């Protein structure tokens, strides 16, 4: 196992150890059509907040959709997909479900420029690890025609580690939950 793999495994272990498994992922669907129109993650009573927001006049595609379902005589069906998740697990499962149902079929507010719906994770990289990979990273960046400054190497390394962590979570969730 490389030092990078050790770092990722350590980071994942710390996340799972320190973050409570109190999150869940859920869907909202119309009783009239049986079609899922929203995917979310939450804790406590988050799954019920959407209807309350709609009843309180909040203006959003989601609340408009809820009001239309109720105006047509239907109800919102709330389904908890998976309970007992960490925040990252819930976000990753939420992303998988959004991809499964299709972002264009949902009223979730999604920023099109984002490559992923998972929020960025703050990673800190210790100096020894940075020093160990700085040279090889500079060579890699130069070959790809990118700036090879220390800060760009550090940023590239953080992005690579974040993507590896995110992919590991996705892979684990695919095998466990979907």
N, C-alpha and C positions, 0 to 999 in steps of 0.2 A: 504494500500500500504506500503510495507516495505521500509526501508531506501535505500536498494539496488535498488528497483524499482524507488524510487524518484531520485536517483543519475542517473540512466540510462535515465529516462524521461528528467531530467534536461540537461544531456549531449546532448541528441538528440535535445532538444529545442534550446540549444546554437549553435549546429552545423547548424541547419536550419536557425537560426536568423543571424548568422555571415557569413555563406557561401552563396555567390551569386548563384542564380539558372541560371547559364550561360553555363552549360555543356549539352551535348547530347550523346546518344548512337546510334551507326550506324552499318550497315552491308555492306560488299562488296560482290558482287556476279558476276558470269560470265554471259554475255549476251548469250553465246553459250549453256550453260546448265541450267541456272536459279538457280544454286547451290550457296549458301552462302559459301564463303571460308575464310572470316575474319570478326570478331566482334571487335568493338573498342568503345572508348569513347573519346570525345574531346570538344574543344571550337573553335570558329571562323572557320577557313578553314582546320582543321585537317583532315577531311574526304577526302580532295583532295591531301593531302601531299603524300600519298602512291604512287600514279601514278607518281608524280614528282620524288620521290625517285627512282622508277623503271627506269624512263627515264634517270636519272643521274647515273645509273650504280650501285646503292647500291646492295650489295650481301646479300640476305636473302630469306628464303622460300617464303615470301609474295611477294617480288619484282620479284622473279623468276616466280611465278605463274602469276602475272600481265603481265609480258613480254610474257609468253606463250599464254595467252588469246589473247593478241594483235597480236602476230605472227600468230595465227590461224584465224585471221580476226574478232575477237570479241572485245567487250568493257567491261569495268568494270562498273557495275551498282552500284551506291552509294545510299543507302536508310537510311534516318534518322528514327530511330525507335521511339525515344522519345526526345523532346527538353525540356528546362527549368528545368533541374535537378541540384541538388548540385553534387559536386564531388563524395560523398559517394553513392548517389542515382544512379549516372551514373555507378560507379564501380559495384554496386550490380546488376543493370540491365544487365551490360555487363557479369557478372558472370552467371546470370540466362540464358542469351542467349547462352553463351558458352556451358553450360550444355545441353540446349535444342538442339543445333545443333550437339553437341558431339565434345569434344576436339580433337579427332582423325580425324575428318572431316574438321578441320580448319587448317590454316597455322599460326595461332597465336603462338608466342613463349611463351610456358607455361612451368614453372618449375615443373616437376613431383612430387617433394617432398612436394610442397605446398598443404595444405588441401583446400585452397581457393585461388581464383584469386583476392580477394579484398585485397588491401594493408593494412598493419597494421595501426591501429589508435593509436595515442598517448593519453593515458588516465592518468590523474593525480588523485590520491585519497587522500583526506584530512586526516590529522592525527586522528581526532575524529572518522571518519568512519573506518579507519584502526584499531584503538584501540578496537572499538566495535566488530569487527569480527575476531580479531587476535586469541582469545582463541578457538572459535568454528572451525576456519580454521585449527589450529594446531591439534585438535582432529581428524578432517576429514583426514588430510594429514597422520597422524600417523596410522589411521585405514587402509589407502590405502598403507601403507608401504613406504611412501614418507618422505623425509626430512621435518622437521617441524620448520625450522629456520624462523626468522622474514622475511628475504629476500625471502625465498621460499613461505611463506604465501602471501607476497605482490605480487610476480610474479604470483602465482596461482589465486589470486583475480583479478589482471589485465586481465589475460587470460579469466576468467569467465565473467567479465564485457564486454570485447571486443566481446566475442562470443555472449553474450546476445544482445548487440547493433547491431551486424552484423545480427543476426537472426531477430531482430525486423525490420530492414531495408528491409531484404529479404521478410518478411511476408507482409509488407506494399506494396512493389513493386509488389508482386504476385497479390495482390488484386486490385491494381490500374492500372498496365501496361500490365500484361500478361493475 
